[in-house]
Amino acid sequence: MMDYGVFKELLKDKLPEYLPEGLKGTGVELGHSDKVNVSFDTLVVHPAEGCKISPSFNLEKMYRNYQDGAGIEEILHKMADTVRDTYERSQDMAEAVDPRNLKDNVVMALVNTEQNREFLKDKPHREFQDLSVIYRWIVGTKEDGIASVVINDGMVKDLGMSADELFQAAVQNTKAMFPPKVTDMAEMMMSLMMPEGADPEMAAAFGDIMTELPPKERMWVITNEKGINGACSMLYEDILHDLAKEVGTDLYILPSSIHEVIAVSVETADPETLTGMVQDVNMAEVNLEDRLSNNVYHYDKDLRTIRMATDVPNKRLDGIVAEQPRPEGRQQGIPMK
């Protein structure tokens, strides 16, 4: 089995031979990419003339596939198919990636600040507690999700948008395109455990059991209608306020992933116990690229503010302890009413 260095160079040299005839002159080079929570080596295919999209491959992931038994020929054929499909789709996406459409299609997402120091360097962002709001440009929809790109400083500069203009556009678009959604965890479990077409009486009995607890003893999932990057729904303060009124107490917010957070009454447990649970689940159950934070947040229903209830030393999400806890009292107020 070849080592990683030889594997990278082999793919770079051989991929052009596997590309369709019209793309054989396309340039290929090794690079490195910073994505949300992770960084990795890449193989980048430079776009053909008139194409604005550069297909990029995660070489570390491909090497793992090779170690698991995938053949070089198989890997190269799949890469070539991806390049071909990307260029074919680029013709349909030409209008979507027109910079003039950015303002109407920019949305928010939340990421962990410490884990993404390098990633955030050339991206417009707005800090909130130990998190940062970043911006994604929705350029299309796919069967398995949404096609989007993270907005960088160059895109915003080309449009002449200010930081506030970008933020306000994202706030409005996110709520319209990805409406916030609050679901009782019991109801969500019931929908998963009781298949469509189940006996109505059995479903009703199961529902009674799952929802008999009072609101302050339940767990609530905060996300959006599509379940994609839904953790940013916690920034809509009216959502938290309405839930806190139903529960009857302040809330602790547990960041289960970048796609959703879980809210519980402050009477459920102390924040240190809860953050221990969050850290355990993060490390054991959540993929690194989906992790949001190891901290727990406190929503005050009377002050209508949200702040960190804990300040753990391991602010990074990959198990590496990073810098000292921030000074007490630091608080950013992003939540929107």
Sine and cosine of phi, psi and omega as CSV:
sin_phi,cos_phi,sin_psi,cos_psi,sin_omega,cos_omega
0.00,0.00,0.77,-0.64,-0.02,-1.00
-0.95,0.30,0.47,-0.88,0.03,-1.00
-0.98,0.20,0.15,-0.99,-0.13,-0.99
-0.88,0.47,-0.67,0.74,-0.03,-1.00
-0.88,0.48,-0.70,0.71,0.03,-1.00
-0.91,0.41,-0.64,0.77,0.00,-1.00
-0.85,0.52,-0.72,0.69,0.00,-1.00
-0.87,0.49,-0.75,0.67,-0.05,-1.00
-0.91,0.41,-0.58,0.81,0.02,-1.00
-0.89,0.45,-0.72,0.69,0.00,-1.00
-0.89,0.46,-0.66,0.75,0.01,-1.00
-0.88,0.48,-0.67,0.74,-0.05,-1.00
-0.97,0.25,-0.58,0.81,-0.13,-0.99
-1.00,0.01,-0.47,0.88,-0.10,-0.99
-0.82,0.58,-0.70,0.72,0.00,-1.00
-0.81,0.58,-0.50,0.86,0.00,-1.00
-0.94,0.35,-0.37,0.93,-0.07,-1.00
-0.99,-0.13,-0.11,0.99,-0.03,-1.00
-0.97,0.26,0.44,-0.90,0.06,-1.00
-0.84,0.54,0.37,-0.93,-0.11,-0.99
-0.80,0.60,-0.67,0.74,-0.05,-1.00
-0.95,0.33,-0.17,0.99,-0.04,-1.00
-0.89,-0.45,0.14,0.99,-0.10,-1.00
-0.90,0.43,-0.42,0.91,0.01,-1.00
-1.00,0.04,0.05,1.00,-0.02,-1.00
-0.92,0.38,0.69,-0.72,-0.03,-1.00
-0.98,0.21,0.53,-0.85,0.00,-1.00
-0.73,-0.69,0.72,-0.69,0.05,-1.00
-0.52,-0.85,0.40,-0.92,0.06,-1.00
-0.98,0.18,0.54,-0.84,0.02,-1.00
-0.44,-0.90,-0.26,-0.97,0.04,-1.00
-0.60,-0.80,0.62,-0.79,-0.08,-1.00
-0.76,-0.65,0.67,-0.74,0.14,-0.99
-0.97,-0.25,0.88,-0.47,0.09,-1.00
-0.91,-0.42,0.02,-1.00,0.01,-1.00
-0.86,0.52,0.87,-0.49,0.07,-1.00
0.96,0.28,-0.23,0.97,-0.09,-1.00
-0.67,-0.74,0.37,-0.93,0.17,-0.99
-0.68,-0.73,0.49,-0.87,-0.09,-1.00
-0.32,-0.95,0.33,-0.94,0.08,-1.00
-0.96,0.29,0.56,-0.83,-0.05,-1.00
-0.75,-0.66,0.35,-0.94,0.22,-0.97
-0.89,-0.46,0.90,-0.44,-0.09,-1.00
-0.96,-0.27,0.75,-0.66,0.07,-1.00
-0.98,-0.19,0.92,-0.40,-0.03,-1.00
-0.91,0.40,0.63,-0.77,-0.09,-1.00
-0.92,0.39,0.53,-0.85,0.12,-0.99
-0.95,0.32,0.23,-0.97,-0.03,-1.00
-0.86,0.51,0.75,-0.66,0.01,-1.00
1.00,0.06,-0.06,1.00,0.02,-1.00
-0.96,-0.28,0.72,-0.69,-0.05,-1.00
-0.99,-0.14,0.05,1.00,-0.09,-1.00
-0.94,-0.35,0.72,-0.69,0.04,-1.00
-0.92,-0.40,0.97,-0.23,0.06,-1.00
-0.85,0.52,0.67,-0.74,-0.03,-1.00
-0.72,-0.69,0.70,-0.71,-0.06,-1.00
-0.90,-0.44,0.68,-0.73,0.05,-1.00
-0.99,0.17,0.97,-0.23,-0.08,-1.00
-0.93,0.37,-0.55,0.83,-0.01,-1.00
-0.91,0.40,-0.63,0.77,0.06,-1.00
-0.91,0.41,-0.65,0.76,0.01,-1.00
-0.92,0.40,-0.58,0.81,0.02,-1.00
-0.92,0.39,-0.59,0.81,0.07,-1.00
-0.89,0.45,-0.64,0.77,0.06,-1.00
-0.88,0.47,-0.65,0.76,0.03,-1.00
-0.89,0.45,-0.68,0.73,0.03,-1.00
-0.90,0.44,-0.48,0.88,0.00,-1.00
-0.99,0.12,-0.01,1.00,0.10,-1.00
0.86,-0.50,-0.10,0.99,0.02,-1.00
-0.93,0.38,0.67,-0.74,0.01,-1.00
-0.99,0.13,0.41,-0.91,0.01,-1.00
-0.87,0.50,-0.68,0.73,0.02,-1.00
-0.86,0.51,-0.70,0.71,0.01,-1.00
-0.88,0.48,-0.71,0.70,-0.02,-1.00
-0.88,0.47,-0.71,0.70,-0.04,-1.00
-0.92,0.40,-0.63,0.78,0.04,-1.00
-0.89,0.45,-0.67,0.74,0.01,-1.00
-0.91,0.42,-0.64,0.77,0.05,-1.00
-0.88,0.47,-0.70,0.71,-0.01,-1.00
-0.89,0.46,-0.65,0.76,0.04,-1.00
-0.89,0.46,-0.64,0.77,0.01,-1.00
-0.90,0.44,-0.69,0.73,0.03,-1.00
-0.87,0.49,-0.72,0.69,0.01,-1.00
-0.87,0.50,-0.74,0.68,-0.02,-1.00
-0.89,0.45,-0.61,0.79,-0.01,-1.00
-0.89,0.46,-0.71,0.70,-0.01,-1.00
-0.93,0.37,-0.56,0.83,0.06,-1.00
-0.91,0.40,-0.68,0.73,0.02,-1.00
-0.93,0.37,-0.46,0.89,-0.06,-1.00
-0.88,0.48,-0.48,0.88,0.03,-1.00
-0.92,0.40,-0.63,0.78,0.01,-1.00
-0.96,0.27,-0.42,0.91,-0.07,-1.00
-1.00,-0.04,0.02,1.00,-0.09,-1.00
-0.82,0.57,-0.68,0.73,-0.01,-1.00
-0.95,0.32,-0.60,0.80,-0.04,-1.00
-0.90,0.43,-0.57,0.82,-0.05,-1.00
-1.00,-0.03,0.19,0.98,0.13,-0.99
-0.91,0.41,0.85,-0.53,-0.04,-1.00
-0.81,0.59,-0.43,0.90,-0.01,-1.00
-0.92,0.39,-0.29,0.96,0.01,-1.00
-1.00,-0.03,-0.09,1.00,-0.10,-0.99
-0.87,0.50,-0.73,0.68,-0.11,-0.99
-0.85,0.53,-0.55,0.83,-0.04,-1.00
-1.00,0.05,-0.08,1.00,-0.09,-1.00
-0.76,-0.65,0.28,0.96,0.03,-1.00
-1.00,0.01,0.71,-0.71,0.02,-1.00
-0.73,-0.68,0.21,-0.98,-0.03,-1.00
-1.00,-0.09,0.40,-0.92,0.21,-0.98
-0.52,-0.85,0.44,-0.90,0.02,-1.00
-0.95,-0.30,0.68,-0.73,0.09,-1.00
-0.70,-0.71,0.30,-0.95,0.05,-1.00
-0.98,0.21,0.78,-0.63,-0.09,-1.00
-0.93,0.38,-0.77,0.63,-0.09,-1.00
-0.90,0.44,-0.65,0.76,-0.02,-1.00
-0.92,0.40,-0.37,0.93,-0.15,-0.99
-0.87,-0.50,0.52,0.86,-0.01,-1.00
-0.82,0.57,-0.76,0.65,-0.02,-1.00
-0.93,0.38,-0.69,0.72,-0.01,-1.00
-0.85,0.52,-0.60,0.80,-0.09,-1.00
-0.99,0.15,-0.20,0.98,-0.13,-0.99
-0.85,0.52,-0.59,0.81,-0.03,-1.00
-0.91,-0.41,0.38,0.92,-0.01,-1.00
-0.88,-0.48,0.71,-0.70,0.16,-0.99
-0.90,0.44,0.72,-0.69,-0.01,-1.00
-0.40,-0.92,0.26,-0.97,-0.01,-1.00
-0.70,-0.72,0.86,-0.51,-0.07,-1.00
-0.97,0.25,0.59,-0.81,0.07,-1.00
-0.58,-0.81,0.95,-0.32,-0.09,-1.00
0.82,0.57,-0.80,-0.59,0.03,-1.00
-1.00,-0.08,0.27,0.96,-0.04,-1.00
-0.89,-0.46,0.18,-0.98,0.09,-1.00
-0.68,-0.73,0.66,-0.75,0.13,-0.99
-0.99,0.12,0.83,-0.56,0.14,-0.99
-0.91,-0.41,0.09,-1.00,-0.11,-0.99
-0.81,-0.58,0.71,-0.70,0.04,-1.00
-0.89,-0.46,0.61,-0.79,0.03,-1.00
-0.98,-0.19,0.92,-0.38,0.01,-1.00
-0.98,0.22,0.90,-0.44,-0.06,-1.00
-0.93,-0.38,-0.03,1.00,0.03,-1.00
0.21,-0.98,0.09,-1.00,0.04,-1.00
-0.86,-0.51,0.53,-0.85,0.04,-1.00
-0.80,-0.60,0.22,-0.98,0.00,-1.00
-0.87,0.50,-0.57,0.82,-0.06,-1.00
-0.97,-0.23,0.26,0.97,0.05,-1.00
0.42,-0.91,-0.47,-0.88,-0.07,-1.00
-0.92,-0.39,0.69,-0.72,0.10,-1.00
-1.00,-0.02,0.86,-0.51,-0.04,-1.00
-0.53,-0.85,0.32,-0.95,0.10,-1.00
-0.79,-0.62,0.55,-0.83,0.05,-1.00
-0.97,0.23,0.73,-0.69,-0.03,-1.00
-0.98,0.20,0.75,-0.66,0.05,-1.00
-0.95,-0.31,0.10,-1.00,-0.06,-1.00
-0.87,0.49,-0.58,0.81,-0.03,-1.00
-0.89,0.45,-0.64,0.77,0.01,-1.00
-0.89,0.46,-0.69,0.73,-0.03,-1.00
-0.93,0.37,-0.64,0.77,0.01,-1.00
-0.89,0.46,-0.67,0.74,0.00,-1.00
-0.88,0.48,-0.53,0.85,-0.01,-1.00
-1.00,0.06,-0.23,0.97,-0.03,-1.00
0.94,0.34,0.48,0.88,0.00,-1.00
-1.00,0.01,0.59,-0.81,0.10,-0.99
-1.00,0.10,0.23,-0.97,0.03,-1.00
-0.87,0.49,-0.65,0.76,-0.01,-1.00
-0.93,0.38,-0.64,0.77,0.02,-1.00
-0.89,0.45,-0.66,0.75,0.03,-1.00
-0.90,0.44,-0.70,0.71,-0.01,-1.00
-0.89,0.46,-0.74,0.67,-0.03,-1.00
-0.90,0.44,-0.63,0.78,0.05,-1.00
-0.90,0.44,-0.66,0.75,-0.01,-1.00
-0.92,0.39,-0.65,0.76,0.03,-1.00
-0.85,0.52,-0.73,0.68,-0.04,-1.00
-0.92,0.38,-0.73,0.69,-0.05,-1.00
-0.92,0.39,-0.63,0.77,-0.05,-1.00
-0.89,0.46,-0.69,0.72,-0.03,-1.00
-0.92,0.38,-0.52,0.85,0.00,-1.00
-0.98,0.17,-0.66,0.75,-0.08,-1.00
-1.00,0.07,-0.50,0.87,-0.02,-1.00
-0.75,-0.66,0.95,0.32,-0.09,-1.00
-0.83,0.57,0.72,-0.70,0.04,-1.00
-0.86,0.50,0.49,-0.87,-0.04,-1.00
-0.59,-0.80,0.76,-0.65,0.06,-1.00
-0.90,-0.43,0.82,-0.58,-0.05,-1.00
-0.77,-0.64,0.70,-0.71,0.14,-0.99
-0.90,0.44,0.79,-0.62,-0.02,-1.00
-0.82,0.57,-0.58,0.81,0.00,-1.00
-0.90,0.43,-0.65,0.76,0.02,-1.00
-0.91,0.42,-0.63,0.77,0.02,-1.00
-0.90,0.44,-0.69,0.73,0.03,-1.00
-0.89,0.46,-0.63,0.78,-0.02,-1.00
-0.90,0.44,-0.65,0.76,0.00,-1.00
-0.92,0.40,-0.51,0.86,0.01,-1.00
-0.98,0.18,-0.60,0.80,-0.10,-1.00
-1.00,0.06,-0.41,0.91,-0.02,-1.00
-0.96,-0.29,0.98,-0.18,-0.06,-1.00
-0.90,0.43,0.39,-0.92,0.05,-1.00
-0.87,0.49,0.71,-0.71,-0.02,-1.00
1.00,-0.04,0.06,1.00,0.01,-1.00
-0.92,0.40,0.34,-0.94,0.00,-1.00
-0.82,0.57,0.83,-0.55,-0.06,-1.00
-0.84,0.55,-0.66,0.75,-0.02,-1.00
-0.92,0.39,-0.65,0.76,0.03,-1.00
-0.90,0.43,-0.67,0.74,0.01,-1.00
-0.89,0.45,-0.66,0.75,0.00,-1.00
-0.91,0.42,-0.68,0.74,0.01,-1.00
-0.90,0.43,-0.67,0.74,0.02,-1.00
-0.90,0.44,-0.65,0.76,0.02,-1.00
-0.89,0.46,-0.63,0.77,0.02,-1.00
-0.89,0.46,-0.66,0.75,0.00,-1.00
-0.91,0.42,-0.69,0.72,-0.10,-0.99
-0.96,0.29,-0.41,0.91,-0.09,-1.00
-0.91,-0.40,0.26,0.96,-0.05,-1.00
-0.98,0.20,-0.28,0.96,0.01,-1.00
-0.94,0.34,0.55,-0.83,0.08,-1.00
-0.92,0.39,0.39,-0.92,-0.07,-1.00
-0.79,0.61,-0.61,0.79,-0.08,-1.00
-0.96,0.28,-0.15,0.99,0.04,-1.00
-0.96,-0.27,0.11,0.99,-0.02,-1.00
-0.98,-0.18,0.21,-0.98,0.12,-0.99
-0.94,-0.35,0.65,-0.76,-0.09,-1.00
-0.85,-0.53,0.77,-0.64,0.01,-1.00
-1.00,-0.09,0.82,-0.57,0.04,-1.00
-0.94,-0.34,0.88,-0.48,-0.01,-1.00
-0.49,-0.87,-0.52,-0.85,0.13,-0.99
-0.74,-0.67,0.07,-1.00,-0.11,-0.99
-0.87,0.50,-0.48,0.88,-0.03,-1.00
-0.99,-0.11,-0.20,0.98,0.00,-1.00
0.93,0.36,0.38,0.93,-0.01,-1.00
-0.89,-0.46,0.83,-0.56,-0.05,-1.00
0.77,0.64,0.62,0.78,-0.10,-1.00
-0.98,0.19,-0.15,0.99,0.00,-1.00
-0.88,0.48,-0.44,0.90,-0.02,-1.00
-0.93,0.37,-0.16,0.99,0.08,-1.00
-0.90,0.44,-0.35,0.93,0.05,-1.00
-0.93,0.37,-0.22,0.98,0.02,-1.00
-0.98,0.19,-0.26,0.97,0.04,-1.00
-1.00,0.08,0.98,-0.19,-0.14,-0.99
-0.88,0.48,-0.53,0.85,0.00,-1.00
-0.89,0.45,-0.52,0.85,0.05,-1.00
-0.90,0.43,-0.72,0.69,0.02,-1.00
-0.91,0.41,-0.64,0.77,-0.05,-1.00
-0.91,0.43,-0.71,0.70,0.01,-1.00
-0.89,0.47,-0.65,0.76,0.01,-1.00
-0.92,0.38,-0.68,0.74,0.01,-1.00
-0.88,0.47,-0.60,0.80,0.05,-1.00
-0.91,0.43,-0.64,0.77,0.02,-1.00
-0.93,0.38,-0.66,0.75,0.00,-1.00
-0.95,0.31,-0.59,0.81,0.03,-1.00
1.00,-0.04,0.10,0.99,0.02,-1.00
-0.58,-0.81,0.12,-0.99,0.21,-0.98
-0.88,0.47,0.21,-0.98,-0.05,-1.00
-0.85,-0.53,0.55,-0.84,0.29,-0.96
-0.98,-0.20,0.71,-0.71,0.00,-1.00
-0.95,-0.32,0.85,-0.52,0.00,-1.00
-0.97,-0.26,0.88,-0.48,-0.04,-1.00
-0.98,0.18,1.00,-0.03,-0.08,-1.00
-0.97,0.24,-0.47,0.88,0.08,-1.00
-0.12,-0.99,0.03,-1.00,0.06,-1.00
-0.93,0.36,-0.21,0.98,-0.08,-1.00
-0.99,-0.11,-0.34,0.94,0.03,-1.00
-0.28,-0.96,0.36,-0.93,0.15,-0.99
-0.81,-0.59,0.30,-0.95,0.00,-1.00
-0.89,-0.46,0.73,-0.68,0.02,-1.00
-0.94,-0.34,0.66,-0.75,0.08,-1.00
-0.67,-0.74,0.33,-0.94,0.08,-1.00
-0.90,0.43,0.54,-0.84,0.06,-1.00
-0.92,0.40,-0.21,0.98,0.04,-1.00
-1.00,0.09,-0.06,1.00,-0.04,-1.00
-0.94,0.34,-0.75,0.67,-0.04,-1.00
-0.22,-0.98,0.22,-0.98,0.05,-1.00
-0.98,0.21,0.43,-0.90,-0.10,-1.00
-0.89,0.46,-0.53,0.85,0.01,-1.00
-0.90,0.43,-0.64,0.77,0.06,-1.00
-0.90,0.44,-0.67,0.74,-0.02,-1.00
-0.92,0.40,-0.67,0.74,-0.01,-1.00
-0.93,0.37,-0.51,0.86,0.11,-0.99
-0.89,0.47,-0.65,0.76,0.05,-1.00
-0.90,0.43,-0.68,0.73,-0.01,-1.00
-0.87,0.49,-0.72,0.69,-0.02,-1.00
-0.90,0.45,-0.67,0.74,0.00,-1.00
-0.88,0.47,-0.70,0.72,-0.01,-1.00
-0.93,0.38,-0.68,0.74,0.02,-1.00
-0.81,0.59,-0.77,0.64,-0.12,-0.99
-0.96,0.29,-0.49,0.87,-0.11,-0.99
-0.99,-0.16,-0.50,0.87,-0.20,-0.98
-0.86,-0.50,-0.39,0.92,-0.14,-0.99
-0.96,-0.28,0.77,-0.64,0.07,-1.00
-0.87,0.50,0.59,-0.81,-0.06,-1.00
-0.80,0.60,-0.67,0.74,-0.05,-1.00
-0.93,0.37,-0.24,0.97,0.00,-1.00
-0.98,-0.22,-0.09,1.00,-0.05,-1.00
-0.95,0.30,0.55,-0.83,-0.05,-1.00
-0.92,-0.40,-0.78,0.62,-0.04,-1.00
-0.28,-0.96,0.38,-0.92,0.12,-0.99
-0.99,-0.14,-0.02,1.00,-0.03,-1.00
-1.00,-0.08,0.23,-0.97,0.10,-0.99
-0.89,-0.46,0.56,-0.83,-0.04,-1.00
-0.91,-0.41,0.45,-0.89,-0.02,-1.00
-0.89,-0.46,0.85,-0.53,0.10,-0.99
-0.98,-0.19,0.85,-0.53,0.02,-1.00
-1.00,-0.08,0.92,-0.39,-0.10,-1.00
-0.95,0.31,-0.38,0.92,0.01,-1.00
-1.00,0.09,-0.71,0.71,0.05,-1.00
-0.98,0.18,-0.31,0.95,-0.03,-1.00
0.85,0.53,0.72,0.69,0.02,-1.00
-0.77,-0.64,0.37,-0.93,0.07,-1.00
-0.80,-0.60,0.68,-0.73,-0.02,-1.00
-0.56,-0.83,0.15,-0.99,0.04,-1.00
-0.97,0.24,0.76,-0.65,0.06,-1.00
-1.00,0.00,-0.32,0.95,0.03,-1.00
-0.70,-0.71,0.26,-0.97,0.02,-1.00
-0.58,-0.81,0.96,0.27,-0.12,-0.99
-0.95,0.32,0.51,-0.86,0.02,-1.00
-0.94,0.34,-0.51,0.86,0.00,-1.00
-1.00,0.05,0.97,0.25,-0.01,-1.00
-0.95,0.31,-0.45,0.89,0.10,-1.00
-0.94,0.33,0.31,-0.95,-0.11,-0.99
-0.95,-0.32,0.03,1.00,-0.04,-1.00
-0.96,-0.28,0.25,0.97,0.03,-1.00
1.00,-0.01,-0.06,1.00,0.02,-1.00
-1.00,-0.01,0.80,-0.60,0.02,-1.00
-0.98,0.22,0.79,-0.62,-0.07,-1.00
-0.84,-0.55,0.69,-0.73,0.06,-1.00
0.49,0.87,0.22,-0.98,-0.08,-1.00
-0.97,0.26,0.42,-0.91,0.05,-1.00
-0.84,0.54,0.55,-0.83,0.00,-1.00
-0.92,0.39,0.44,-0.90,0.00,-1.00
-0.86,0.52,0.54,-0.84,0.02,-1.00
-0.89,0.45,0.57,-0.82,0.09,-1.00
0.99,-0.10,-0.25,0.97,0.03,-1.00
-0.95,0.32,0.78,-0.63,-0.07,-1.00
-0.44,-0.90,0.74,-0.67,0.08,-1.00
-0.96,-0.29,0.59,-0.81,-0.08,-1.00
-0.91,-0.42,0.96,0.28,0.00,-1.00
-0.99,0.12,-0.58,0.81,-0.19,-0.98
-0.70,0.72,0.72,-0.70,-0.07,-1.00
-0.98,-0.18,0.59,-0.80,0.05,-1.00
-1.00,-0.04,0.00,0.00,0.00,0.00
